[in-house]
Amino acid sequence: MLQKNLLIAIANVVMVWSSFAIGAPNTSEQAHLLPDTGSEPLSLARAIELSLKNNQALAGLQAKAEALGAVPAQVGALPDPTLGLNALNLPTDSFNLDQEPMTQMQVSLNQSFPFPGKRNLKRAAAEYEASAAAKTVLDKRLQVVARVRGNWWQLAYLDRAIEIIRQNQDLMRDFVEIAQTKYKVGKGLQQDVLLAQLELSRLINRRLPLQGMRDASQAELNSLMNVDPIKPIQLPSLPADISLPELPTESVLLQRAVDTRPLLDVKRERIEAARTRLDLARKEYYPDFKLGAAYGFRDTSDSTGRTLPNLATFRLSVNLPIYSKAKQSKAVDQRSSEYFQYKYVFNESLRTIQTEIIRNHALYQISREQVSLYGTAIIPQARQTVAAMLSAYQVNEVDFLNVLNTQITLYNAQINYWEALSNAKQSLANLAASVGSEDLYE
């Protein structure tokens, strides 16, 4: 009776393993249905759409860009004129308007005029800053899309890894039953039972940190979409053919980044803004003008009884930059240093982007080769080895430890496959952002 139960248990393990192995990834069959989290499946395109629509950091930068877009017209306008109403030469003994000939009620209008060219320079500097802010929004979009892609593919990997471990837990429970049955009929060792139980505990231990990582990635993806961080995310089934394209050379991508990366345009605009402010500082050596006109009304007569005429006044004044050594010269020095600072920042940003491209290009190539290696060689070979070991174990030609080790090798390879695929997709997303494209051969 025990021998009959043993054969039934082994047959069940073979059936479970066969169905599990068929679902393992290879180059022609990679689709799988991820665990249901109790919510509608969230496609990558939908996640990107929601993030670009609802991301608060992106919305904040957009509001800032709109605010700076309103600045050029303001700084390029003339200062507001001043209107004055004056009572001149009032006698303090009576405050009578017709007592003294010089008493008058005066209306004045004054307008300041910056030296020619200053307003245009102020407007130009503000326009460069507004343009930089708008392009900062574009670069932030790239970063948001890259983070969404990265977290989405990280979730895909973790979901699949957790599912593989759960399936192997079921398989290990069957192995425990087989080992116990063989031990009872005198064809196995007690250590086989202990080994199977130990591996089952290891699987549980391995699943726990993966679940924690999934919760963290889910929270970050929800945050990018501006939804409740603990909202469950269910991913849809992946397509049967997940492409990992061949990329252009690093030099081609580096040149594309120079031409299209918004962050570099931001730095260029700020260099131009700094150069314009330097030109404006040099203009401050020249004086500004103030024109004014006034009209005085008199309600008095002279000694002959003749009504005195009203009075008109005209003014022209300029400021005198006589403290230029302490003010204007220092301002020029300041703006000159700021100009070079922005040039240094541009060069540093360019080097950082180049480093990011080279690093992510290399990481992508490594992960792409690993995906191919696991899908075409390691996993098929591991399947064949497990099948052979199970067949040999049924007739006592191999020991239980060998069967266990080959099964561990298989599920490790399957998990590593999905991790490599996720890493490749994340590197591709980061590479697209570094180059200046929301997607790169996706």
C-alpha positions as CSV (number, residue, x, y, z in Angstrom):
1,M,0.0,0.0,0.0
2,L,2.8,2.4,0.9
3,Q,4.6,1.6,-2.4
4,K,1.4,2.4,-4.3
5,N,1.1,5.7,-2.5
6,L,4.7,6.4,-3.3
7,L,4.2,5.9,-7.0
8,I,1.1,8.1,-6.9
9,A,3.0,10.9,-5.1
10,I,5.9,10.7,-7.6
11,A,3.4,10.8,-10.5
12,N,1.8,13.9,-9.0
13,V,5.1,15.6,-8.6
14,V,6.0,14.9,-12.3
15,M,2.6,16.3,-13.4
16,V,3.0,19.4,-11.2
17,W,6.6,20.0,-12.3
18,S,5.6,19.5,-16.0
19,S,2.9,22.1,-15.9
20,F,5.2,24.4,-14.0
21,A,8.0,23.9,-16.4
22,I,5.8,24.6,-19.4
23,G,5.0,28.0,-17.9
24,A,8.7,28.8,-17.5
25,P,10.0,31.5,-19.8
26,N,11.8,30.8,-23.0
27,T,12.4,32.7,-26.3
28,S,9.1,31.7,-27.8
29,E,6.9,31.5,-24.8
30,Q,7.1,34.3,-22.2
31,A,3.5,35.1,-21.4
32,H,2.2,34.7,-17.9
33,L,-0.7,35.9,-15.8
34,L,0.4,37.8,-12.7
35,P,-1.3,37.4,-9.4
36,D,-4.6,39.2,-9.0
37,T,-4.3,42.0,-6.5
38,G,-8.0,42.9,-6.5
39,S,-7.8,45.9,-8.8
40,E,-8.0,46.5,-12.6
41,P,-4.8,45.6,-14.4
42,L,-2.5,48.5,-14.8
43,S,-0.7,48.6,-18.2
44,L,2.6,50.4,-18.6
45,A,1.0,52.9,-21.0
46,R,-1.8,53.6,-18.5
47,A,0.7,54.1,-15.6
48,I,2.7,56.6,-17.7
49,E,-0.5,58.4,-18.7
50,L,-1.7,58.7,-15.1
51,S,1.7,59.8,-13.9
52,L,2.1,62.6,-16.5
53,K,-1.4,63.8,-15.7
54,N,-1.3,63.6,-11.9
55,N,2.3,63.8,-10.7
56,Q,2.6,66.6,-8.2
57,A,6.2,67.4,-8.8
58,L,5.6,67.8,-12.5
59,A,2.6,69.9,-11.9
60,G,4.6,72.2,-9.6
61,L,7.3,72.7,-12.2
62,Q,4.6,73.4,-14.8
63,A,3.1,76.1,-12.5
64,K,6.6,77.6,-12.0
65,A,7.2,77.7,-15.7
66,E,3.9,79.5,-16.3
67,A,4.8,81.9,-13.5
68,L,8.2,82.7,-15.0
69,G,6.6,83.1,-18.5
70,A,4.7,86.1,-17.1
71,V,7.9,87.8,-16.0
72,P,9.5,89.1,-19.3
73,A,6.6,91.5,-20.0
74,Q,6.8,92.9,-16.5
75,V,10.5,93.6,-16.4
76,G,10.6,94.9,-19.9
77,A,7.9,97.6,-19.2
78,L,8.6,101.1,-18.2
79,P,8.3,102.0,-14.5
80,D,4.9,103.3,-13.5
81,P,4.6,107.1,-13.8
82,T,3.9,109.1,-10.7
83,L,1.1,111.6,-10.4
84,G,1.5,114.3,-7.8
85,L,-0.8,116.9,-6.2
86,N,1.1,119.6,-4.4
87,A,0.2,122.7,-2.4
88,L,3.1,125.1,-2.8
89,N,4.1,128.2,-0.8
90,L,1.1,128.2,1.6
91,P,1.3,131.0,4.2
92,T,1.5,129.4,7.6
93,D,-0.4,132.2,9.3
94,S,-3.6,131.6,7.4
95,F,-3.1,128.8,4.8
96,N,-5.1,131.1,2.5
97,L,-4.6,130.2,-1.2
98,D,-5.0,133.8,-2.5
99,Q,-3.0,135.6,0.1
100,E,0.5,135.3,-1.5
101,P,1.4,135.6,-5.2
102,M,3.6,132.4,-5.1
103,T,0.9,130.2,-3.5
104,Q,-0.3,127.6,-6.0
105,M,-1.9,124.2,-6.3
106,Q,0.3,122.1,-8.5
107,V,-0.4,118.9,-10.4
108,S,2.7,117.0,-11.5
109,L,3.5,113.9,-13.6
110,N,6.9,112.1,-13.6
111,Q,8.3,109.2,-15.6
112,S,11.5,107.3,-15.2
113,F,13.4,106.0,-18.3
114,P,16.2,103.5,-17.9
115,F,19.2,104.0,-20.1
116,P,18.5,102.7,-23.6
117,G,19.0,99.0,-23.8
118,K,18.5,98.1,-20.2
119,R,14.9,97.2,-20.5
120,N,15.6,94.9,-23.5
121,L,18.3,93.2,-21.5
122,K,16.1,92.6,-18.5
123,R,13.4,91.2,-20.8
124,A,15.8,88.9,-22.6
125,A,17.2,87.5,-19.3
126,A,13.7,86.8,-18.1
127,E,12.8,85.1,-21.4
128,Y,15.8,82.9,-21.1
129,E,14.8,81.9,-17.5
130,A,11.2,81.3,-18.6
131,S,12.5,79.1,-21.5
132,A,14.7,77.2,-19.0
133,A,11.8,76.6,-16.7
134,A,9.7,75.3,-19.6
135,K,12.4,72.9,-20.6
136,T,12.9,71.8,-17.0
137,V,9.3,70.5,-17.3
138,L,10.2,68.5,-20.3
139,D,13.2,67.0,-18.6
140,K,11.1,66.2,-15.5
141,R,8.6,64.4,-17.8
142,L,11.5,62.2,-19.0
143,Q,12.5,61.4,-15.4
144,V,8.9,60.6,-14.4
145,V,8.4,58.3,-17.4
146,A,11.7,56.5,-16.6
147,R,10.8,56.0,-13.0
148,V,7.3,54.7,-13.9
149,R,8.9,52.3,-16.4
150,G,11.5,51.2,-13.9
151,N,9.0,50.6,-11.1
152,W,6.5,48.9,-13.4
153,W,9.1,46.4,-14.7
154,Q,10.4,45.9,-11.1
155,L,6.8,44.9,-10.1
156,A,6.6,42.6,-13.1
157,Y,9.8,40.8,-12.0
158,L,8.8,40.6,-8.3
159,D,5.3,39.3,-9.2
160,R,6.8,36.6,-11.3
161,A,9.5,35.7,-8.8
162,I,7.0,35.4,-6.0
163,E,4.8,33.2,-8.2
164,I,7.7,31.0,-9.1
165,I,8.6,30.6,-5.4
166,R,5.0,29.8,-4.5
167,Q,4.8,27.1,-7.2
168,N,8.1,25.7,-5.9
169,Q,6.7,25.7,-2.3
170,D,3.9,23.4,-3.6
171,L,6.4,21.3,-5.3
172,M,8.6,21.0,-2.2
173,R,5.6,20.0,-0.1
174,D,5.1,17.1,-2.6
175,F,8.8,16.3,-2.3
176,V,8.4,16.2,1.5
177,E,5.6,13.7,1.0
178,I,7.6,11.6,-1.4
179,A,10.6,11.6,1.0
180,Q,8.4,10.6,3.9
181,T,6.7,7.8,1.9
182,K,10.0,6.4,0.7
183,Y,11.4,6.5,4.2
184,K,8.4,4.6,5.5
185,V,8.8,1.8,3.0
186,G,12.5,1.6,3.7
187,K,13.7,3.0,0.3
188,G,14.7,6.5,1.6
189,L,16.5,8.3,4.3
190,Q,15.3,10.5,7.0
191,Q,17.8,13.1,5.9
192,D,15.9,13.4,2.6
193,V,12.8,14.4,4.6
194,L,14.8,17.0,6.5
195,L,16.4,18.3,3.3
196,A,13.0,18.8,1.7
197,Q,11.6,20.5,4.8
198,L,14.7,22.7,5.0
199,E,14.4,23.8,1.4
200,L,10.7,24.5,1.9
201,S,11.6,26.9,4.8
202,R,14.2,28.5,2.6
203,L,11.7,29.2,0.0
204,I,9.4,30.9,2.5
205,N,12.4,32.9,3.8
206,R,13.3,34.0,0.2
207,R,9.7,35.1,-0.6
208,L,9.4,37.4,2.4
209,P,12.0,40.1,1.3
210,L,10.6,39.9,-2.3
211,Q,7.2,40.7,-1.0
212,G,8.6,43.6,0.9
213,M,10.4,44.9,-2.2
214,R,7.1,44.6,-4.1
215,D,5.3,46.7,-1.5
216,A,8.0,49.3,-1.8
217,S,7.8,49.4,-5.6
218,Q,4.1,49.5,-5.5
219,A,4.1,52.4,-3.1
220,E,6.5,54.4,-5.3
221,L,4.6,53.7,-8.5
222,N,1.4,54.8,-6.7
223,S,3.2,57.9,-5.5
224,L,4.2,58.8,-9.1
225,M,0.6,58.5,-10.1
226,N,-0.5,60.6,-7.1
227,V,-2.7,57.9,-5.6
228,D,-2.9,56.2,-2.2
229,P,0.5,54.5,-1.7
230,I,-1.1,51.3,-0.3
231,K,-3.5,50.9,-3.2
232,P,-3.0,47.4,-4.7
233,I,-1.6,47.2,-8.2
234,Q,-2.3,44.3,-10.5
235,L,-0.3,44.1,-13.7
236,P,-1.8,42.6,-16.9
237,S,-0.4,39.6,-18.6
238,L,2.8,40.3,-20.5
239,P,2.9,39.8,-24.3
240,A,4.2,36.6,-25.7
241,D,7.2,38.3,-27.3
242,I,9.0,40.8,-25.1
243,S,11.5,42.5,-27.3
244,L,14.9,43.7,-26.3
245,P,16.1,45.7,-29.3
246,E,19.6,46.2,-30.5
247,L,20.7,49.7,-29.6
248,P,22.8,52.2,-31.5
249,T,26.4,52.6,-30.5
250,E,27.3,54.7,-27.5
251,S,28.7,57.5,-29.7
252,V,25.3,57.8,-31.5
253,L,23.4,58.0,-28.3
254,L,25.8,60.5,-26.8
255,Q,25.3,62.8,-29.8
256,R,21.5,62.4,-29.6
257,A,21.7,63.5,-26.0
258,V,23.7,66.6,-26.9
259,D,21.0,67.4,-29.5
260,T,17.8,66.5,-27.7
261,R,18.2,66.3,-24.0
262,P,16.1,69.1,-22.4
263,L,18.4,69.3,-19.4
264,L,21.2,70.5,-21.5
265,D,18.9,73.0,-23.1
266,V,18.0,74.2,-19.6
267,K,21.7,74.8,-18.9
268,R,22.2,76.6,-22.2
269,E,19.3,78.9,-21.5
270,R,20.7,79.7,-18.1
271,I,24.1,80.5,-19.6
272,E,22.5,82.9,-21.9
273,A,20.5,84.4,-19.1
274,A,23.7,84.9,-17.1
275,R,25.4,86.4,-20.1
276,T,22.5,88.9,-20.6
277,R,22.6,89.8,-16.9
278,L,26.4,90.5,-17.3
279,D,25.7,92.8,-20.2
280,L,23.0,94.5,-18.1
281,A,25.5,95.0,-15.2
282,R,27.9,96.7,-17.6
283,K,25.0,99.0,-18.7
284,E,24.5,100.1,-15.1
285,Y,27.5,102.4,-15.5
286,Y,25.2,104.6,-17.6
287,P,22.6,106.8,-15.9
288,D,18.9,106.5,-15.9
289,F,16.7,109.5,-16.7
290,K,13.6,111.0,-15.0
291,L,11.4,113.4,-16.8
292,G,8.7,115.4,-15.1
293,A,6.2,118.1,-15.8
294,A,4.0,120.2,-13.4
295,Y,1.3,122.7,-13.7
296,G,0.6,125.2,-10.9
297,F,-2.8,127.0,-10.5
298,R,-2.8,130.5,-8.8
299,D,-5.8,132.3,-7.5
300,T,-4.2,135.7,-6.7
301,S,-3.7,139.2,-8.2
302,D,-0.8,141.6,-8.2
303,S,-0.8,145.1,-6.7
304,T,-2.4,146.5,-9.9
305,G,-5.2,144.0,-9.7
306,R,-4.0,141.9,-12.6
307,T,-4.7,138.2,-12.2
308,L,-1.4,136.3,-12.0
309,P,-0.9,133.5,-14.6
310,N,-0.6,129.9,-13.8
311,L,2.9,128.3,-13.8
312,A,4.4,125.3,-15.7
313,T,7.4,123.4,-14.6
314,F,9.6,120.9,-16.5
315,R,12.2,118.6,-15.0
316,L,15.0,116.4,-16.3
317,S,17.1,114.5,-13.8
318,V,19.7,111.7,-14.0
319,N,21.3,109.5,-11.4
320,L,25.1,109.8,-11.1
321,P,26.9,106.5,-10.7
322,I,29.8,108.1,-8.8
323,Y,30.2,105.1,-6.5
324,S,30.8,102.7,-9.4
325,K,33.9,101.2,-7.9
326,A,31.8,99.9,-4.9
327,K,28.6,99.2,-6.8
328,Q,28.7,98.8,-10.6
329,S,32.1,97.3,-10.8
330,K,31.3,94.8,-8.1
331,A,28.1,93.9,-9.8
332,V,30.0,93.2,-13.1
333,D,32.4,91.0,-11.1
334,Q,29.4,89.1,-9.6
335,R,27.6,88.6,-12.9
336,S,30.8,87.5,-14.6
337,S,31.4,84.9,-11.9
338,E,27.8,83.7,-12.3
339,Y,28.2,83.4,-16.0
340,F,31.2,81.1,-15.7
341,Q,29.5,79.2,-12.9
342,Y,26.7,78.3,-15.4
343,K,29.2,77.3,-18.0
344,Y,30.9,75.0,-15.5
345,V,27.5,73.6,-14.5
346,F,26.7,72.8,-18.2
347,N,30.0,71.0,-18.6
348,E,29.4,69.0,-15.4
349,S,25.8,68.1,-16.5
350,L,27.1,67.0,-19.9
351,R,29.7,64.7,-18.3
352,T,27.1,63.3,-16.0
353,I,24.7,62.5,-18.8
354,Q,27.5,60.9,-20.9
355,T,28.4,58.7,-17.9
356,E,24.7,57.8,-17.4
357,I,24.4,56.8,-21.1
358,I,27.6,54.7,-21.0
359,R,26.6,53.0,-17.8
360,N,23.0,52.2,-18.8
361,H,24.1,51.1,-22.3
362,A,26.5,48.6,-20.7
363,L,23.9,47.4,-18.2
364,Y,21.4,46.9,-20.9
365,Q,23.7,44.9,-23.1
366,I,24.7,42.7,-20.1
367,S,21.0,42.1,-19.1
368,R,20.0,41.5,-22.8
369,E,22.6,38.8,-23.2
370,Q,21.6,37.2,-19.9
371,V,18.0,37.1,-21.0
372,S,19.0,35.3,-24.2
373,L,21.3,32.9,-22.3
374,Y,18.7,32.0,-19.7
375,G,15.9,31.7,-22.3
376,T,17.8,29.6,-24.9
377,A,20.3,27.6,-22.8
378,I,20.2,27.6,-19.1
379,I,16.4,27.1,-18.5
380,P,15.9,24.5,-21.2
381,Q,18.9,22.6,-19.9
382,A,17.7,22.8,-16.3
383,R,14.3,21.5,-17.4
384,Q,15.9,18.5,-19.1
385,T,18.1,17.8,-16.1
386,V,15.1,17.9,-13.7
387,A,13.1,15.6,-15.9
388,A,16.0,13.2,-16.1
389,M,16.6,13.3,-12.3
390,L,12.9,12.7,-11.5
391,S,12.9,9.7,-13.8
392,A,16.1,8.3,-12.3
393,Y,14.8,9.0,-8.8
394,Q,11.7,6.9,-9.4
395,V,14.0,3.8,-9.9
396,N,16.4,4.8,-7.1
397,E,19.3,5.6,-9.5
398,V,20.0,9.0,-8.0
399,D,19.7,10.3,-4.5
400,F,17.2,12.8,-3.3
401,L,19.8,15.6,-2.8
402,N,20.5,15.6,-6.6
403,V,16.9,15.9,-7.4
404,L,16.5,18.7,-5.0
405,N,19.6,20.6,-6.2
406,T,18.4,20.4,-9.9
407,Q,15.0,21.7,-9.0
408,I,16.6,24.6,-7.0
409,T,18.8,25.3,-10.0
410,L,15.7,25.5,-12.3
411,Y,13.7,27.9,-10.2
412,N,16.8,30.1,-9.5
413,A,17.3,30.3,-13.3
414,Q,13.7,31.2,-13.9
415,I,13.8,33.9,-11.3
416,N,17.1,35.2,-12.7
417,Y,15.6,35.3,-16.1
418,W,12.8,37.6,-15.0
419,E,15.3,39.7,-13.0
420,A,17.5,40.1,-16.1
421,L,14.5,41.1,-18.2
422,S,13.4,43.6,-15.7
423,N,16.9,45.0,-15.4
424,A,17.2,45.3,-19.2
425,K,13.9,47.2,-19.3
426,Q,14.9,49.5,-16.5
427,S,18.2,50.3,-18.1
428,L,16.4,51.0,-21.4
429,A,14.1,53.4,-19.5
430,N,17.0,55.2,-17.9
431,L,18.8,55.3,-21.2
432,A,15.9,56.9,-22.9
433,A,15.7,59.6,-20.2
434,S,19.4,60.3,-20.5
435,V,19.2,60.6,-24.2
436,G,16.1,62.8,-24.1
437,S,13.4,60.5,-25.3
438,E,10.3,59.3,-23.5
439,D,10.8,55.9,-25.1
440,L,13.7,54.3,-26.9
441,Y,12.9,51.5,-29.3
442,E,10.0,50.4,-27.1
